[in-house]
Amino acid sequence: AGAEAGAGGAMGGGGCKEGEWELRRLERLERGASVLRGNVYFVDAEFGCVGGGSGGQGWRRVVRVDVPLAPSAQARVLEVRAEAPVALVLSLYNRFEPLRRLVKNVAEVVRGDEAAGPALVSLVVVDYGSTDGDVAALLADSGVPYQLHTMAEGSKFSRAGGLHRGAAMVKDDGAIVFFVDVDLQLPHDFAGRVRRHCVPGEQVYAPVLYSTYEGAPVSVGPNHGFWRTGGFGMMGFYKADYAAVGGYDGRRFTDRHGGEDVDIVGRVLASSLFVSRPAEEGLFHIWHAELAWQKTKALFTHPQPCYMDQWSFPHFDTAKHCENTKHLQPFN
């Protein structure tokens, strides 16, 4: 009842009299949990006026319901921008065949975009001088809106540095930047999912994906793979929110593998942005052998709470106990 009262006015955005709206169709229901927020529910649904008012037309909303340990629930209608541009940002070096597969997949995402605007989904590639194929020609022939930046000859591959440079190539602060790996397979409706989970100034999107085993089918099933719950390598932000937290730390995470994701998510949580983290059906990481650059592992020197959210360690003084990150300058 408390949730309904809190959301009623916003739900009536379709022209109903106050409180006279109803649930028409439930598209998706997700549940998460945190120490301080309690249970967190995301309701993606179509609503309409009771009795078919407002011409019988329904409208779609995404609602977040926080059910804290206290007895009251708080419901908020999230600001979903149905036509926000989505830029898929990739840092690349010598992965031409996986890139060919990803580009074909992104073309399917462009065609399946529910916003029906091809220019609203694009691919941004930062290439560290790949020599195993013609990246520029592949992108030019793909039909996918794209931007390509080729790093100076001799530049050493850095996932964090490449992603940060790619984000800088997206000039619209009202666009969403979603950081990808070349080994992903995206569902056709992925752009719509990104928009529904990214909320400007409030929420970022770090979906849990399914990682396949060597030789296994690209599907969820017994012995096919596992849900990759331990990392935050794929994340989506509104560009302004990405800039506000300082972006990926390309100076600290140069040629080391790993660590850049937990570093940035720690700053996201410290900024009070909420991290939406559903297990996404249809989002896969396809197995590949360990790459040469991945053999240089990141050194984790932070105390463990620096990599946890502020709900798990609400009184931990990160400014005092975590490694200094003042070299992160305002994003431009």
QUIMO-V21111 format. One record per residue. OMEGA is omega in degrees with one decimal (NA if undefined). Layout:
BEGIN
OMEGA + OMEGA
END
This chain:
BEGIN
179.8 + 179.4 + -178.6 + -179.7 + -178.2 + -174.9 + -170.5 + -177.7 + -179.3 + 178.8 + -179.8 + -178.4 + -178.8 + 177.9 + 178.2 + 167.1 + -174.7 + 177.8 + -175.3 + 176.6 + -177.1 + 175.6 + 178.8 + -177.2 + 177.4 + 179.8 + -176.1 + 175.8 + 179.7 + 178.4 + 173.2 + -178.9 + 172.9 + -173.6 + -175.2 + -177.0 + -175.2 + 176.8 + 179.3 + -178.8 + 171.2 + -179.4 + 176.6 + -170.0 + 172.9 + 179.8 + 177.4 + 179.3 + 175.8 + 178.4 + 176.6 + 177.3 + -179.5 + 176.5 + 178.6 + -178.5 + 175.2 + 177.4 + -175.6 + 178.4 + 169.0 + -176.0 + 171.4 + 179.4 + 175.6 + 178.9 + -175.8 + 179.1 + 172.3 + -169.5 + -175.4 + 176.8 + 179.6 + 180.0 + 177.2 + 172.6 + -176.3 + -179.2 + 179.9 + 179.9 + -170.1 + -178.1 + 176.1 + 175.0 + 178.9 + 177.6 + 176.6 + -169.9 + -173.9 + 171.0 + -164.6 + 166.3 + 174.0 + 174.0 + -169.4 + -178.1 + 172.4 + 177.2 + 178.4 + 178.5 + -179.1 + -179.3 + 176.1 + 178.3 + 179.5 + 175.9 + 176.2 + 177.4 + 177.9 + -179.5 + -177.9 + -177.1 + -176.6 + 177.1 + 174.9 + 176.6 + -174.3 + -178.3 + -176.8 + 175.6 + -178.5 + 178.1 + 178.5 + -175.5 + 170.4 + -173.0 + -179.8 + 174.0 + -179.8 + -179.3 + -175.5 + 178.6 + -178.4 + -176.7 + -177.9 + -179.6 + 178.5 + -179.3 + -177.9 + -178.0 + -170.3 + -172.6 + 179.1 + 172.7 + -173.7 + 165.6 + 179.9 + 172.5 + 177.8 + -178.4 + -179.5 + -179.7 + 179.9 + 178.4 + -179.5 + -175.3 + 174.9 + 178.0 + -178.0 + -179.1 + 180.0 + 179.2 + -179.7 + 177.6 + 178.1 + 177.6 + 179.1 + 179.2 + 176.7 + -170.7 + -175.4 + 178.0 + 178.5 + 176.2 + 175.2 + 173.5 + 177.2 + -173.5 + -172.7 + 166.9 + -177.8 + -176.7 + 179.7 + 163.3 + -174.4 + 173.1 + -174.7 + -178.6 + -171.4 + -178.6 + 177.9 + 177.7 + 179.0 + -179.1 + -176.9 + -177.7 + 176.4 + -178.5 + -174.7 + 177.9 + -173.5 + -168.9 + 173.3 + -170.9 + 178.5 + -173.5 + 171.2 + -178.6 + -179.4 + -176.8 + -174.6 + 173.3 + 178.8 + 176.9 + -177.3 + 174.7 + 176.8 + -179.6 + 177.3 + -179.5 + 179.4 + 177.8 + 176.2 + -176.0 + -178.0 + 174.7 + -174.4 + -174.9 + -170.6 + -177.1 + -179.7 + -173.6 + 178.8 + -177.6 + 176.9 + -179.8 + 157.4 + -174.6 + -179.7 + 178.9 + 176.0 + 178.9 + -176.0 + -179.7 + 175.2 + 177.3 + 177.6 + -176.2 + -177.8 + 178.5 + -177.4 + -178.4 + -176.0 + -178.1 + 177.6 + 179.5 + 174.9 + 177.1 + -178.5 + -178.1 + 179.7 + 176.1 + -176.6 + -179.6 + 174.7 + 177.8 + 174.8 + -177.7 + 177.8 + 179.7 + 179.8 + 171.8 + 178.2 + 178.5 + 175.4 + -170.3 + 177.7 + 169.2 + -170.4 + 173.7 + 178.0 + 178.3 + -172.3 + 164.8 + -175.2 + -175.4 + 169.6 + 176.9 + 179.6 + -179.0 + -176.0 + -176.9 + -179.6 + -178.1 + 173.8 + -172.2 + 175.9 + 176.8 + -177.9 + -176.4 + 179.7 + 163.6 + -175.2 + -178.2 + 179.0 + 179.9 + -180.0 + 179.6 + -175.5 + 177.5 + 178.9 + -179.2 + -171.3 + -176.5 + -178.4 + -177.0 + -176.8 + -179.3 + -177.3 + -168.2 + -177.3 + -178.7 + -177.6 + 178.2 + -176.9 + 178.8 + 176.4 + -176.4 + 174.9 + -173.8 + 174.3 + NA
END
